[in-house]
Amino acid sequence: MAGGFRGMFGRVREALFPSRKAPAQTTTQAGQVRTRKYDGNTKAMAAAYGVSPRTVLRWIDGTRHPAGRHQDKLRLDAVEVQTTERGRERRAKQLAKLGAHSGITARVGRARTFDIRGSDAVRARDVHLGLTGDQAAALARAEDESEMREVIDEALADYFNGGGGYGGFTAQDFEYDADDFDLS
């Protein structure tokens, strides 16, 4: 699963909502995910994970622990359920008010595969982005990692275009490693 333990999604959520970190214990994670994402429906959660309802109950009572892809999905779901839609919207409105200089920075590691105008050199580099309030608000509203990547892709294009489209770069011109990403 892209992004390892927390992935880009988890890192962004934990940075923007510091009091809403996912629980460390898989028993707590499983219980919260079942309650908050699947409205307490064990069968629905089991179907989403491709396991039996009994397995989900064992994760919750601690007699078994998820492994592999189930563990990764549970961790991401646990991060996701820490905030409500209303809470994300409230935080997004706060961030949007910060304007052009939100004070939130993103470090995008190993950004690569764009053509440098006038050169065939393609190199990977760490890029430090100062996000606008609107960009930070879009990250707060994002519901999954792909939506977060779209925001960061646009921020990279803005950065390399000098904030005005002068370089001709688009969001699709960049690739980066989501495991090598931080937000502060």
BADO-308836 format. One record per residue (C-alpha): residue in one letter; x, y, z. Coordinates in steps of 0.25 Angstrom, whole numbers, plus 5000, padded with zeros to 4 digits. Layout:
# BADO-308836
AXYZ...
***
This chain:
# BADO-308836
M500050005000A500650144996G501150225007G501550115017F501050125031R500250255031G500450295016M500350435011F498850435016G499250405030R500350505031V499450615025R498350585035E499250575047A499850705043L498550785041F497850715052P498850685063S497850645074R497250545065K498350435063A498050295061P498050205073A499350115074Q498549985078T497949905066T496849865076T496450015077Q496650045062A495749925058G494649965068Q494650115064V494650075049R493549985051T492750085059R493050215051K493250165037Y492250045036D491250095046G491549975056N491249875045T492249765046K491749695033A491949815025M493349835031A493749695028A493249705014A494049825012Y495349755017G495049625010V495049545023S493949475032P493149555042R493749465052T495149515048V494749655050L494149625064R495449555068W496249685063I495349765072D495449675085G496949655082T497049505080R497549525066H498249645059P498149685045A499349665036G499949705023R498949785014H497849775025Q498749835035D499149955025K497649975022L497249975036R498350075040L497850165028D496450155032A496750185046V497350315042E496150345033V495150325044Q495850425054T495150545048T493750565044E493350635031R492850755039G494150765047R494950765034E494050875028R494250955040R495750945040A495750965025K495051105027Q496051145037L497251105028A496651175016K496551305024L498051305025G498251355011A499451345002H500451305014S499751205022G501051165030I500851025026T501950965018A502050835011R503450765008V503250674995G504450584995R505050534982A504150614972R504550574958T504250544943F503950684939D504750744927I505550864931R505350964920G506550974910S507150844916D506950694915A507450684930V506450614939R506750614953A506150574966R506150684977D505450714990V504450834989H503950915001L502650974998G501951095005L500451055004T499451165002G498251165011D497351105000Q498350994997A498350955012A496850965013A496750865001L497650775008A496750775020R495550745012A496250635004E495650505007D496750415002E498150414997S497850434983E497150564986M498350604994R499350574983E498550664974V498650784983I500150754985D500350734970E499650874967A500550934978L501850874971A501350934958D501151074965Y502551064971F503251034958N502451134950G502851244960G501351264965G500851314951G500951204941Y502251264935G502951124934G501851054927F501850934937T500550864940A500250774951Q500450654942D501950684940F502350634954E502550504961Y502950484975D503050384986A501850394996D502750325006D503650435006F502650545009D502450635021L501550745025S501750845036
***
